[in-house]
Amino acid sequence: MITTGLLISLDSPNSKVAERLRAHPAMSVGEVADRWLPVAVEAGDDESCRELHDWIAAQPGVAFVDVVHVNFEEPVADSNPLLRP
């Protein structure tokens, strides 16, 4: 699992971008502050993460997408008792 923290620069503070992103199940969307919108994205792999980033960048009203944090989390194998929490 890859969790990415993004800061989206909007063309306008009244943009409808937040509404569109909130409709996507892989995204947690914060509140618009001036022309910035914080978003967390969860993806299963690097390719999916890149596709979601490109999709966001292509949305009308998005000026730029900054990646501010990336967390890579390896799945825990249930069969190995040493790896269980």
C-alpha positions, 0 to 999 in steps of 0.5 A: 500500500502506498499513501501519498500526501498531496497539496493541490494548487487550484486555479481558483478558490471556488473550484469544484475540484474538491467535490470531484476528488471526494467522490473517488474512493481512494482519496481523503480530501481536506478543506480548500484554504485560499487556492490550496487543497490537501489530499491523501491518496491510497494506492496498491502499487506505484503504477496505480499511484502514478495514474491517480496523480495524473488523473488529479493533475488533468482535472479542470481547475487544477493548476499543479500537484505537489507531492509532500509525503509518500509512505510505503507500507509492506503487507504483513504476512498472516502466516508468519507469527513473528510479523503479527502485531 
